[in-house]
Amino acid sequence: MKVIVPCDFTKVVPSAMSYAVRMSPTEGVEVDLLHIYEGGSNSKLSLDQARAHLEEAGREYSKTYGVKVEAVLREGSLGTSIRAVAEERHASYIVMGTHGISGMQRFFGSKAIKVVNESEIPFLIVQTPAEQEIFKRLIMPVGARPEDVEKFNWCLRLVKEYGSELHAVLCSFSDSGLQRKASANMALLERLCSNSGIRCTTHTAQKGKTVPAELERVARENKCDWMLIMITQAVSGIAATFNSTDQELISNGLEIPVMCVNPSMSEDRKSGSAGM
């Protein structure tokens, strides 16, 4: 399995690496440590310095984890180059560390939201180093959007791949029409899980509470250690950003990693199947 770890030479990179090397439960992992050199007046390093630092980091990580780590340096724009390299090198996942809300907004600003939104490759976004046991209990919000149905295929795939317990949280809406749609989505998920032999524990968000607050409550009560969300924001011009709910989920107070997918990654669209 090939995994990409974007590297900005900050303290979040080791956290990303600790997850990246364990992304495959059944086969070996090869990691591309990727630095995008944008240059310009904001760059603290020359191109040669960046290459030297990257290669040294790659050797250290390879020694620490006992996996193949290749240093990959590209010149270009952060917002497009990560996605391009990951697709070019046939990566299965991109694992990226974030500095919390401020750092996440720095990365997921107007130019870089396209990395996730337009990617065909899932992003696992982490805040802290991996614990001894990871990917044991997956939590996922279930809302009223049609795209939630597409998220279910990824959910079932990940649960099967990692042997995770699934905890699905039905979001609460003041609008009765939206609540009916969300309930229908949850019922569909339960059928899909039943047909696949997967146990799905369902929870209902408390009325009047925000989605991030309820996801954190359920995750804390059930010791969930990762989350799955679907990003559906449209991207145009330079003003595109994640909405506040997505931002809060990604930078959740429990500091659990968040797997981000989008509708373009849908297994249905790729294979033409009716679901897993």
C-alpha positions in Angstrom: 0.0 0.0 0.0 1.2 3.5 -0.9 0.6 6.3 1.5 1.4 10.0 1.0 2.4 12.2 4.0 2.7 15.9 3.2 5.7 17.3 5.0 6.1 21.0 6.1 8.9 20.2 8.6 6.7 21.0 11.6 5.8 18.9 14.6 2.6 17.6 13.0 4.5 15.4 10.5 5.6 12.8 13.1 1.9 12.4 14.1 1.0 11.8 10.5 3.8 9.3 10.1 2.7 7.3 13.1 -0.6 6.7 11.4 0.7 6.3 7.9 2.9 3.4 8.6 -0.1 1.5 10.1 -2.6 2.3 7.4 -2.7 -1.3 6.0 -3.8 -4.1 8.4 -2.8 -6.8 5.9 0.1 -5.7 3.8 3.3 -3.7 3.9 3.2 0.1 3.7 5.4 2.3 1.6 5.4 6.0 2.5 6.1 8.9 0.2 7.2 11.9 2.4 6.1 14.7 0.2 7.2 18.3 0.4 5.7 20.9 -2.0 8.2 23.7 -2.5 6.3 26.9 -3.3 9.3 29.2 -3.1 8.8 33.0 -2.9 9.5 35.4 -0.1 7.6 33.3 2.4 9.9 30.3 2.1 12.3 29.9 4.9 14.4 27.4 3.0 16.1 27.3 -0.4 15.2 24.5 -2.7 18.4 22.6 -1.9 18.0 23.1 1.8 14.4 21.7 1.6 15.6 18.7 -0.3 18.4 18.0 2.2 16.0 18.3 5.2 13.4 16.1 3.4 15.9 13.3 2.6 17.2 13.3 6.1 13.7 13.1 7.5 12.9 10.2 5.2 16.0 8.3 6.4 15.1 8.9 10.0 11.5 7.8 9.6 12.5 4.7 7.6 14.9 3.7 10.4 12.3 4.4 13.2 9.4 2.5 11.6 11.2 -0.1 9.5 9.3 0.8 6.4 10.3 2.2 3.0 10.1 6.0 3.1 10.8 7.9 -0.1 11.5 11.6 0.0 9.6 13.3 -2.8 10.1 17.0 -3.5 8.0 18.9 -6.0 7.9 22.5 -6.9 4.4 24.0 -7.4 1.3 25.0 -5.7 0.2 23.2 -2.5 -3.4 23.3 -3.6 -2.9 21.2 -6.7 0.5 19.4 -6.3 -0.4 17.1 -3.4 -3.4 15.7 -5.2 -1.4 15.3 -8.5 1.5 13.5 -6.9 -0.8 11.2 -4.9 -2.7 10.2 -8.0 0.4 9.9 -10.1 2.0 7.5 -7.5 -1.3 5.5 -7.1 -1.6 6.3 -3.4 -4.3 4.6 -1.4 -4.5 7.3 1.3 -3.0 10.7 2.2 -2.3 11.1 5.9 -1.8 14.7 7.0 -1.1 16.3 10.3 -2.8 19.5 11.3 -2.0 22.2 13.9 -5.6 22.4 15.2 -8.1 25.0 14.0 -5.6 27.7 13.1 -3.3 25.3 11.2 -6.2 23.6 9.6 -7.6 26.9 8.3 -4.1 27.7 7.0 -4.0 24.5 5.0 -7.7 24.4 4.1 -7.8 27.9 2.9 -8.9 29.1 -0.5 -6.2 27.5 -2.5 -5.8 24.2 -0.8 -9.4 23.0 -0.2 -9.2 21.6 -3.7 -6.7 19.0 -2.4 -9.5 17.2 -0.6 -12.5 18.4 -2.5 -11.2 17.3 -5.9 -9.1 14.3 -4.9 -9.9 10.7 -5.7 -7.9 9.7 -2.7 -9.2 9.8 0.9 -7.4 12.1 3.4 -6.8 11.0 7.0 -6.3 14.2 9.0 -4.6 13.7 12.4 -3.8 16.0 15.3 -1.8 13.8 17.7 0.4 10.7 17.4 -1.2 7.3 17.0 -2.0 5.3 20.2 -1.1 1.7 20.6 -4.5 0.6 19.3 -6.1 2.5 16.4 -9.1 2.2 14.1 -11.1 0.2 16.6 -14.3 2.2 16.7 -15.4 4.4 13.8 -17.9 7.2 14.4 -19.9 8.8 11.5 -22.6 11.4 11.3 -25.7 10.6 9.3 -27.5 13.6 7.9 -30.1 14.5 5.4 -28.0 15.1 2.3 -28.2 12.7 -0.6 -24.4 12.5 -0.5 -24.6 10.8 2.8 -25.7 7.7 1.0 -22.5 7.7 -1.0 -20.5 8.0 2.2 -22.0 4.7 3.4 -20.0 2.7 0.8 -16.8 4.1 2.2 -18.0 3.5 5.7 -18.6 -0.2 5.0 -15.3 -0.6 3.2 -13.3 0.9 6.1 -15.2 -1.0 8.7 -14.4 -4.3 6.9 -10.8 -3.4 6.1 -9.9 -2.4 9.7 -12.3 -4.6 11.6 -13.8 -1.5 13.3 -17.0 -1.2 15.3 -19.3 1.3 13.7 -21.2 4.0 15.6 -23.6 6.1 13.5 -25.0 9.3 14.9 -28.4 10.5 13.5 -28.2 14.3 13.2 -31.1 16.4 14.6 -33.0 18.9 12.5 -35.6 21.4 13.4 -37.1 21.0 9.9 -39.4 17.9 9.8 -38.7 17.3 6.2 -34.9 17.2 6.7 -35.4 14.9 9.8 -37.4 12.4 7.7 -34.6 12.4 5.1 -32.0 11.8 7.7 -34.0 9.0 9.3 -34.4 7.4 5.9 -30.6 7.6 5.4 -30.0 5.9 8.8 -32.5 3.2 7.9 -30.7 2.6 4.7 -27.3 2.4 6.5 -28.8 -0.2 8.9 -30.0 -2.3 6.0 -26.6 -2.1 4.3 -24.8 -3.1 7.4 -27.2 -6.0 8.1 -26.8 -7.3 4.5 -23.0 -7.1 4.9 -22.9 -8.8 8.3 -21.7 -5.6 10.0 -23.0 -4.5 13.5 -24.0 -0.9 13.5 -24.7 0.8 16.8 -27.0 3.8 16.2 -27.3 7.0 18.3 -29.5 10.0 18.1 -28.2 13.5 18.5 -29.8 15.5 21.2 -32.1 18.3 19.9 -30.7 21.8 20.1 -27.1 20.5 20.2 -24.6 21.1 17.4 -23.4 18.2 15.3 -19.7 18.5 16.4 -20.8 18.6 20.1 -22.9 15.5 19.7 -20.3 13.6 17.7 -17.8 14.4 20.5 -20.2 13.3 23.2 -21.0 10.0 21.5 -17.3 9.4 20.6 -16.3 10.0 24.2 -19.0 7.8 25.7 -18.1 4.9 23.3 -14.3 5.5 23.1 -14.4 6.0 19.3 -10.9 6.6 17.9 -11.6 7.8 14.4 -14.3 9.6 12.4 -15.6 9.5 8.8 -17.0 12.6 7.1 -17.9 13.6 3.6 -16.8 16.9 2.2 -19.2 18.3 -0.4 -18.4 22.0 -0.6 -18.3 23.5 -4.1 -15.0 25.0 -5.1 -14.7 28.0 -7.3 -12.3 30.9 -7.5 -10.3 31.8 -4.5 -13.1 32.0 -1.9 -13.8 28.3 -1.3 -13.6 27.1 2.3 -14.9 24.3 4.4 -18.1 25.2 6.4 -17.8 25.6 10.1 -19.2 22.2 11.0 -16.6 20.4 8.9 -13.9 22.6 10.5 -15.0 21.7 14.0 -15.3 18.0 13.2 -11.8 17.9 11.7 -10.3 19.8 14.6 -12.4 18.0 17.2 -11.6 18.4 20.9 -11.0 14.7 21.3 -8.2 15.0 18.8 -9.3 11.8 17.0 -8.3 11.4 13.4 -10.9 12.2 10.7 -11.1 10.4 7.4 -12.3 12.8 4.7 -13.9 11.6 1.5 -16.0 13.3 -1.2 -18.6 12.3 -3.7 -16.1 12.0 -6.5 -14.6 9.0 -4.6 -17.8 7.1 -4.6 -17.4 3.4 -5.2 -20.8 3.5 -7.0 -19.6 6.0 -9.5 -16.4 4.1 -10.1 -17.8 0.6 -10.5 -21.4 1.2 -11.3 -22.4 -1.1 -8.4 -25.5 -0.6 -6.3 -23.6 -0.6 -3.0 -21.4 -2.8 -0.8 
